[in-house]
Amino acid sequence: DTGVSQNPRHKITKRGQNVTFRCDPISEHNRLYWYRQTLGQGPEFLTYFQNEAQLEKSRLLSDRFSAERPKGSFSTLEIQRTEQGDSAMYLCASSPLGPAYEQYFGPGTRLTVT
Amino acid sequence: AQSVTQPDIHITVSEGASLELRCNYSYGATPYLFWYVQSPGQGLQLLLKYFSGDTLVQGIKGFEAEFKRSQSSFNLRKPSVHWSDAAEYFCAVGVTGTASKLTFGTGTRLQVTL
């Protein structure tokens, strides 16, 4: 068990460009979550998958954001036409099935939009 | 909707002193409660969790927390702080009976003086 991994760890992009982040959850974890954390704040929920189904999306997830989890394994989060306000740490977490399991977080991808 | 308040943005303690970080939550039923720790540039590591049962829960690194329903609190404590405990601490609440999003507080930054 190598934990949740995220790539890349850092991404610098220019405003208007598209970016894609990848998350590999702990193997056999059915649930996968994306959060966004800005400076001085706690993580804010973006979206959640159970296997390949996206079951919940936050209002924070504008139409420029899209997330996928093909085949219920890794997940990608894409941001189109990035804006400076998208600069943040994007965190991925996973958990097993069940009503009471903690979420295990990856190291995050830090996005800087210039 | 659930919410979490961490009233202390920044706390400084001397190494060897005791520590208590405050967390108050708002939720209509018994919540799932968590404390996570985040070192600079890193993801979140789970310190401890409360789902049900004994209201005093033990975690890793010598931390404990007590769930007090009457005060809607879940304060984190450690009897003797080590310099390596310096980090950001986040309290989070989850919705019972589901496994969707966690709602985080804004965090408390702990500084440890030698």
Interface residues (C-beta under 8 A of the other chain):
Chain A: V4 Q6 R31 Y33 G40 Q41 G42 P43 E44 F45 Y48 Q50 L55 E56 S58 L91 A93 S95 L97 G98 P99 A100 Y101 E102 Q103 Y104 F105 G106 P107 G108 R110
Chain B: V4 Y32 F34 Y36 G41 Q42 G43 L44 Q45 L46 K49 F51 S52 F90 A92 T96 G97 T98 A99 S100 K101 L102 T103 F104 G105 T106 G107
